[in-house]
Amino acid sequence: MEKQNIDFIKNFNPVWFATILGFGGIAMASVLITQIFDVAWLRR
């Protein structure tokens, strides 16, 4: 089991990390745009 976890981390593709980070940035930017420019269609 331990060997399998080490292999997963060792072979982890950084693209997955960048994708999650990018989607979080898009979400935070859309909230900021809503607050600054009062964009109605982005409000809840």
Secondary structure, 3 states (H helix, E strand, C coil): CHHHHHHHHHCCCHHHHHHHHHHHHHHHHHHHHHHHHCCHHHCC
